[in-house]
Amino acid sequence: MTDPRYFIGFNLIPQIGPIKLRRLLDYFGDLAVAWTAGAHELAQAGLDKRALENFLTTRHTLDLDAELEKIQRAGIRALTWDDSEYPRRLKEISNPPIVLYVKGEIISEDEWAIAIVGTRRPTAYGREVTRQIATDLVNNHITIISGLARGIDSEAHRAALDARGRTLAVIGCGLDIIYPPENKKLTEQIIAQGALISEYPLGTAPEASNFPPRNRIISGLALGVLLTEGDFDTGARITIEYALEQDRETFAIPGSIFRKESNAGNKFIQEGEAKLVTSARDILEELNLTQIEQHQEVRTTIPENETEFALLKHLSFEPMHVDELRRESGLPIAVVSSTLALMELKGIIKQTGAMNYVRAREMQAEYKTANDK
């Protein structure tokens, strides 16, 4: 496992992105070795002249310990490709961020997420449909992902928060910079009920060139992307295009042919690149998420190690005493008892009394709308 300081270091070097870093890893096998390599070896590994000059000029000025301490002092986690917490779905895209800076928490349930994107200048219709669909998705245990921009993004985040759900915001600057500035309170709420995410180091300003690349993270984290309202010149269109490249499901809300804010969505629908959506149910059914609680319950019944697996294979929905489990598994009683206690906390098994255990049964779930509260 590579020391995270070297991921952080390379992420600070201009002209070295995920593709060049992968070449360095393939060539050297360890970023610590690459960090101290000479110019000839680095060129052999695939660094072009500009990237090589940037690296040789910058690496001696960086204090990697100080950089890591600065991140930790800000209450931020720096997830790298080697971290188990690095989102699995994002890691599968062609150019996953070298470092994912996270303030707040990304949890396993966030794998069931939909990105909602759109124009910074929405109509009343766009705002209302965004809030309604985001609310209904949250009521069905879906995490909402967006980009914290003015307009549709902010509406999607607020709707998720108001419904007491989870939401992730992917931004185009360092996590120590709030942009747009009027979203300071919204940012604090997102951190409390989800996470603020960026691939950009602390101190990075919200420059226009940062936003198109960050859109690949929005789509990369999600099962699918919904465009609620937007013209062709919006970043939301770029997010849909990234989603198509990443083999994500794409959705769009139809709108008035007389409003430019509907141009992109209507066009994507017309060309068959996005599925027409009139309610959250359309998305849930397309992604087979109408029983999301069951999906999540099944996930929790998966054993995490060989000991859990050895015990679970002997359990059924009929009670089995701990002594019998010990005999059947051949494991020491102390190991059996401690592992059963952990499995019970995780919801994998249940104790029915008198040290008898059964597998946890799955819960039933159904589609819910905002009117079902």
C-alpha positions as CSV (number, residue, x, y, z in Angstrom):
1,M,0.0,0.0,0.0
2,T,1.4,3.4,-1.1
3,D,2.0,6.0,1.6
4,P,-0.8,8.5,1.0
5,R,1.6,11.4,1.2
6,Y,2.9,10.5,-2.3
7,F,-0.6,10.5,-3.8
8,I,-1.1,14.0,-2.2
9,G,2.3,15.1,-3.5
10,F,1.7,14.1,-7.1
11,N,-1.7,15.6,-7.0
12,L,0.0,18.9,-6.4
13,I,2.1,18.7,-9.5
14,P,0.7,20.6,-12.5
15,Q,0.4,18.4,-15.7
16,I,0.3,15.1,-13.7
17,G,-3.2,13.7,-13.7
18,P,-4.7,10.2,-13.2
19,I,-3.4,8.8,-16.5
20,K,0.2,9.9,-16.0
21,L,0.1,8.7,-12.4
22,R,-1.1,5.3,-13.5
23,R,1.9,5.1,-15.9
24,L,4.3,5.9,-13.0
25,L,2.7,3.2,-10.8
26,D,2.9,0.6,-13.6
27,Y,6.5,1.5,-14.2
28,F,7.9,1.9,-10.7
29,G,5.4,-0.2,-8.8
30,D,5.4,2.3,-5.9
31,L,4.9,6.1,-5.9
32,A,7.5,6.4,-3.2
33,V,10.1,5.1,-5.7
34,A,8.7,7.4,-8.4
35,W,8.9,10.4,-6.1
36,T,12.7,10.0,-5.8
37,A,13.4,8.8,-9.3
38,G,15.8,10.6,-11.7
39,A,14.8,12.5,-14.8
40,H,15.8,9.7,-17.2
41,E,13.7,7.1,-15.4
42,L,10.7,9.4,-15.2
43,A,10.9,10.1,-18.9
44,Q,11.1,6.3,-19.5
45,A,8.0,5.9,-17.3
46,G,6.1,8.2,-19.7
47,L,6.3,11.7,-18.3
48,D,6.4,14.2,-21.2
49,K,8.8,17.2,-21.1
50,R,6.4,19.7,-19.5
51,A,5.2,17.3,-16.8
52,L,8.8,16.3,-16.1
53,E,9.9,19.9,-15.7
54,N,7.0,20.7,-13.4
55,F,7.7,17.7,-11.2
56,L,11.5,18.2,-10.9
57,T,10.9,21.9,-10.1
58,T,8.1,21.3,-7.6
59,R,9.0,18.2,-5.6
60,H,11.9,19.7,-3.7
61,T,9.7,22.6,-2.5
62,L,7.0,20.3,-1.1
63,D,6.9,19.2,2.5
64,L,4.7,16.1,2.3
65,D,4.3,15.8,6.1
66,A,3.2,19.4,6.3
67,E,0.7,18.9,3.4
68,L,-0.9,15.9,5.2
69,E,-1.0,17.7,8.5
70,K,-2.7,20.7,6.9
71,I,-5.4,18.5,5.4
72,Q,-6.0,16.7,8.7
73,R,-6.1,20.0,10.7
74,A,-8.9,21.2,8.4
75,G,-11.0,18.1,9.3
76,I,-10.6,16.7,5.8
77,R,-9.9,13.1,4.7
78,A,-7.7,12.5,1.7
79,L,-8.8,9.2,0.1
80,T,-6.5,7.6,-2.4
81,W,-6.8,4.7,-4.8
82,D,-5.4,2.4,-2.1
83,D,-8.1,3.3,0.4
84,S,-10.9,0.9,0.9
85,E,-13.2,3.9,1.5
86,Y,-12.5,5.3,-1.9
87,P,-15.9,4.9,-3.7
88,R,-15.8,1.7,-5.7
89,R,-17.9,3.0,-8.6
90,L,-15.7,6.1,-9.0
91,K,-12.6,4.1,-9.0
92,E,-13.9,2.2,-12.1
93,I,-14.0,5.2,-14.4
94,S,-11.2,5.8,-16.9
95,N,-9.6,8.7,-15.0
96,P,-10.5,8.5,-11.3
97,P,-9.2,11.4,-9.1
98,I,-5.7,10.8,-7.7
99,V,-7.0,12.1,-4.3
100,L,-10.5,12.6,-3.2
101,Y,-10.7,15.2,-0.5
102,V,-13.7,14.6,1.7
103,K,-15.3,16.7,4.4
104,G,-18.1,14.9,6.1
105,E,-18.7,11.2,5.5
106,I,-19.2,8.9,2.5
107,I,-21.0,5.7,3.7
108,S,-21.8,2.4,2.0
109,E,-25.4,3.4,1.4
110,D,-24.2,6.2,-0.8
111,E,-23.5,3.6,-3.5
112,W,-27.3,3.9,-4.2
113,A,-27.1,7.5,-5.5
114,I,-28.6,9.6,-8.3
115,A,-27.0,12.8,-9.6
116,I,-29.3,15.7,-10.3
117,V,-27.9,18.5,-12.4
118,G,-29.2,21.5,-14.4
119,T,-29.0,25.1,-15.2
120,R,-27.9,27.9,-12.8
121,R,-30.9,29.9,-13.9
122,P,-33.9,27.6,-13.6
123,T,-37.5,28.4,-14.1
124,A,-40.1,28.0,-11.4
125,Y,-41.0,24.7,-13.2
126,G,-37.4,23.5,-13.0
127,R,-37.1,24.3,-9.3
128,E,-40.3,22.5,-8.5
129,V,-39.7,19.4,-10.5
130,T,-36.2,19.1,-9.1
131,R,-37.4,19.4,-5.5
132,Q,-40.2,16.9,-6.0
133,I,-38.1,14.2,-7.7
134,A,-35.2,14.7,-5.2
135,T,-37.6,14.4,-2.3
136,D,-39.2,11.2,-3.6
137,L,-35.8,9.6,-4.3
138,V,-34.6,10.4,-0.8
139,N,-37.8,8.9,0.6
140,N,-36.8,5.7,-1.2
141,H,-33.3,5.7,0.4
142,I,-31.4,7.2,-2.5
143,T,-28.5,9.6,-2.0
144,I,-28.6,12.8,-4.0
145,I,-25.4,14.0,-5.7
146,S,-24.9,17.4,-7.3
147,G,-22.4,20.2,-7.7
148,L,-23.4,22.9,-5.2
149,A,-23.8,25.4,-8.0
150,R,-26.5,28.0,-8.0
151,G,-29.9,27.0,-9.4
152,I,-30.8,23.3,-9.9
153,D,-27.8,21.9,-8.0
154,S,-28.7,23.9,-4.8
155,E,-32.3,23.0,-5.1
156,A,-31.5,19.3,-5.3
157,H,-29.2,19.5,-2.2
158,R,-31.8,21.4,-0.2
159,A,-34.6,19.0,-1.1
160,A,-32.5,16.1,0.1
161,L,-31.7,17.8,3.3
162,D,-35.3,18.9,3.9
163,A,-36.3,15.3,3.5
164,R,-33.7,14.3,6.0
165,G,-31.8,12.3,3.5
166,R,-28.2,12.1,2.4
167,T,-26.5,14.3,-0.2
168,L,-23.0,14.6,-1.6
169,A,-21.7,17.9,-3.2
170,V,-18.8,17.7,-5.6
171,I,-17.1,21.1,-6.0
172,G,-14.6,22.7,-8.4
173,C,-12.2,24.2,-5.8
174,G,-10.5,23.4,-2.6
175,L,-12.7,22.3,0.3
176,D,-11.5,25.4,2.3
177,I,-13.2,27.7,-0.2
178,I,-17.0,28.1,-0.3
179,Y,-18.3,28.7,-3.7
180,P,-20.7,30.2,-4.4
181,P,-20.3,32.2,-1.2
182,E,-24.0,32.4,-0.5
183,N,-24.1,28.6,0.0
184,K,-22.1,28.7,3.3
185,K,-25.0,27.5,5.4
186,L,-26.0,24.9,2.8
187,T,-22.4,23.6,2.8
188,E,-22.5,23.2,6.5
189,Q,-25.7,21.2,6.3
190,I,-24.4,19.0,3.5
191,I,-21.3,18.1,5.6
192,A,-23.6,17.2,8.5
193,Q,-25.8,15.0,6.3
194,G,-23.4,13.7,3.7
195,A,-20.1,15.1,2.4
196,L,-18.4,17.9,0.5
197,I,-16.0,16.4,-2.1
198,S,-13.3,17.7,-4.4
199,E,-10.2,16.4,-6.2
200,Y,-8.6,19.8,-5.9
201,P,-6.0,20.6,-3.1
202,L,-6.8,23.1,-0.4
203,G,-6.4,26.6,-1.6
204,T,-7.5,25.9,-5.2
205,A,-9.6,28.8,-6.4
206,P,-12.9,28.1,-8.2
207,E,-11.6,28.7,-11.7
208,A,-13.9,28.1,-14.7
209,S,-11.5,25.4,-16.1
210,N,-12.0,23.3,-12.9
211,F,-15.7,22.7,-13.3
212,P,-15.9,20.5,-16.5
213,P,-13.5,17.9,-15.0
214,R,-15.3,17.8,-11.7
215,N,-18.5,16.8,-13.6
216,R,-17.0,13.4,-14.3
217,I,-16.9,12.8,-10.5
218,I,-20.5,13.7,-10.1
219,S,-21.6,11.1,-12.8
220,G,-18.9,8.7,-11.7
221,L,-20.2,8.4,-8.1
222,A,-23.8,7.8,-9.3
223,L,-25.9,5.0,-10.7
224,G,-27.5,7.5,-13.0
225,V,-27.7,11.2,-13.9
226,L,-30.9,13.2,-14.2
227,L,-31.0,16.5,-16.1
228,T,-34.0,18.5,-14.9
229,E,-33.5,21.7,-16.8
230,G,-30.7,23.1,-18.9
231,D,-29.6,24.6,-22.2
232,F,-26.7,23.3,-24.4
233,D,-24.2,25.7,-22.9
234,T,-24.6,24.4,-19.3
235,G,-22.2,22.2,-17.3
236,A,-25.1,19.8,-16.8
237,R,-24.9,18.8,-20.5
238,I,-21.3,17.9,-19.9
239,T,-22.2,15.8,-16.9
240,I,-24.7,13.8,-19.1
241,E,-22.0,13.3,-21.7
242,Y,-19.6,12.0,-19.0
243,A,-22.4,9.7,-17.8
244,L,-22.8,8.3,-21.3
245,E,-19.0,7.6,-21.5
246,Q,-19.1,5.9,-18.1
247,D,-22.0,3.7,-19.0
248,R,-24.3,5.3,-16.4
249,E,-28.0,5.6,-16.9
250,T,-29.1,9.0,-18.1
251,F,-32.5,10.7,-17.6
252,A,-34.1,14.0,-18.5
253,I,-37.2,15.9,-17.7
254,P,-39.2,17.1,-20.7
255,G,-39.8,20.8,-20.9
256,S,-41.5,23.5,-22.9
257,I,-40.2,23.8,-26.5
258,F,-40.5,27.6,-26.1
259,R,-37.9,27.8,-23.3
260,K,-34.1,27.5,-23.9
261,E,-33.8,26.0,-20.5
262,S,-35.5,22.8,-21.9
263,N,-33.3,22.5,-25.0
264,A,-30.7,20.0,-23.7
265,G,-33.1,17.7,-21.9
266,N,-35.6,17.6,-24.9
267,K,-32.7,17.0,-27.3
268,F,-31.2,14.1,-25.2
269,I,-34.7,12.5,-25.0
270,Q,-35.3,13.0,-28.7
271,E,-32.0,11.4,-29.7
272,G,-32.5,8.5,-27.3
273,E,-29.5,9.4,-25.1
274,A,-31.7,10.0,-22.0
275,K,-34.8,8.4,-20.8
276,L,-37.9,10.6,-20.4
277,V,-38.8,11.0,-16.7
278,T,-42.0,12.3,-15.2
279,S,-41.6,11.0,-11.7
280,A,-39.0,9.4,-9.4
281,R,-40.7,6.1,-10.1
282,D,-39.4,6.1,-13.7
283,I,-35.8,6.3,-12.3
284,L,-36.3,3.7,-9.6
285,E,-37.9,1.2,-12.0
286,E,-35.3,1.7,-14.7
287,L,-32.5,1.0,-12.2
288,N,-34.4,-1.7,-10.3
289,L,-34.4,0.3,-7.1
290,T,-38.0,0.1,-6.2
291,Q,-37.0,-2.1,-3.3
292,I,-33.9,-0.4,-2.2
293,E,-34.2,-1.4,1.4
294,Q,-34.0,-5.0,0.3
295,H,-30.9,-4.2,-1.7
296,Q,-29.3,-2.6,1.4
297,E,-30.4,-5.4,3.7
298,V,-28.9,-8.1,1.4
299,R,-25.7,-6.1,1.4
300,T,-25.4,-6.3,5.2
301,T,-25.8,-10.1,5.2
302,I,-22.5,-10.5,3.3
303,P,-19.7,-11.8,5.6
304,E,-16.6,-9.6,5.7
305,N,-14.0,-12.3,6.6
306,E,-13.4,-16.0,6.7
307,T,-14.6,-16.4,10.3
308,E,-17.9,-14.7,9.6
309,F,-18.3,-16.8,6.5
310,A,-17.6,-20.0,8.4
311,L,-20.2,-19.3,11.0
312,L,-22.9,-17.9,8.5
313,K,-22.8,-21.0,6.3
314,H,-23.9,-23.1,9.3
315,L,-26.8,-20.8,10.2
316,S,-30.3,-20.8,8.8
317,F,-33.6,-19.4,9.9
318,E,-33.9,-22.2,12.4
319,P,-32.2,-21.4,15.8
320,M,-28.8,-22.9,16.4
321,H,-27.0,-22.9,19.8
322,V,-23.6,-21.4,20.2
323,D,-22.1,-24.7,21.3
324,E,-23.4,-26.4,18.2
325,L,-22.0,-23.6,16.1
326,R,-18.6,-24.2,17.8
327,R,-18.7,-27.9,17.1
328,E,-19.8,-27.5,13.4
329,S,-17.3,-24.7,12.6
330,G,-14.4,-26.2,14.6
331,L,-13.5,-22.7,15.9
332,P,-12.5,-21.8,19.5
333,I,-15.5,-20.7,21.6
334,A,-14.0,-17.3,22.3
335,V,-13.6,-16.6,18.6
336,V,-17.2,-17.8,17.9
337,S,-18.7,-15.7,20.7
338,S,-16.9,-12.5,19.8
339,T,-17.6,-12.9,16.1
340,L,-21.3,-13.6,16.7
341,A,-21.5,-10.4,18.8
342,L,-20.1,-8.4,15.9
343,M,-22.3,-10.1,13.3
344,E,-25.3,-9.3,15.5
345,L,-24.3,-5.6,15.7
346,K,-24.0,-5.5,11.9
347,G,-27.5,-7.0,11.4
348,I,-26.2,-10.2,9.8
349,I,-27.7,-12.5,12.4
350,K,-30.1,-12.3,15.4
351,Q,-30.1,-13.9,18.8
352,T,-33.4,-15.6,19.6
353,G,-32.6,-16.2,23.2
354,A,-30.6,-18.7,25.3
355,M,-27.6,-18.2,23.1
356,N,-29.4,-19.4,20.0
357,Y,-28.8,-17.6,16.7
358,V,-30.5,-17.3,13.3
359,R,-29.8,-15.4,10.0
360,A,-31.4,-12.0,9.9
361,R,-34.5,-12.0,7.7
362,E,-34.8,-9.4,4.9
363,M,-37.2,-6.5,5.3
364,Q,-39.9,-5.6,2.8
365,A,-40.0,-2.2,1.1
366,E,-42.0,-0.3,-1.5
367,Y,-41.8,2.8,-3.5
368,K,-42.7,6.0,-1.5
369,T,-43.6,9.5,-2.6
370,A,-43.6,12.7,-0.7
371,N,-47.3,12.2,0.1
372,D,-46.8,8.9,1.8
373,K,-45.3,10.4,5.0
